[in-house]
Amino acid sequence: MKLLLAGLVLVLVVGSHAQWYKFPREAYQGSRDMWRAYSDMKEANWKNSDKYFHARGNYDAAQRGPGGRWAAEVISNARERVQGASGRGHEDTAADQEANRWGRHGGDPNRYRPNGLPSKY
């Protein structure tokens, strides 16, 4: 009886956490999504496009799953801490974080898309 109960508990635990092994790969892919958005932002060099690329990077990473969402949050928060310490305004940092959260929670990044930004991005 104890063996049957232990087996049932094991099945329930494994079943409820069956996706844990995907987390590292999702985090890695999410990190790459964030890097791609950053690289595209630098390449585009488009006025007022910062929030769009923040939202897009977070959105793309979060679509990978929990690992991607985690990577997006860690990278976004670290970036804002570094830039905040460099003297950027609090309002700009707060607006960046709002765009980060919007994308990370599945919001359409095009909400922040500036007029005229090439369709490549």
Number of C-alpha atoms within 10 A of each C-alpha: 6 7 8 9 10 11 12 12 12 12 13 12 11 12 10 10 10 11 11 11 10 13 18 14 14 22 22 16 20 30 23 18 24 27 15 16 22 17 13 16 19 13 10 14 12 15 11 13 17 20 24 23 28 27 31 31 28 33 28 25 31 27 18 19 18 19 24 29 24 20 25 29 20 12 16 19 16 12 14 18 12 11 15 15 11 9 8 12 11 13 9 14 17 13 12 21 20 15 26 26 19 20 29 26 15 15 16 15 22 13 14 18 18 15 10 8 14 9 5 6 13
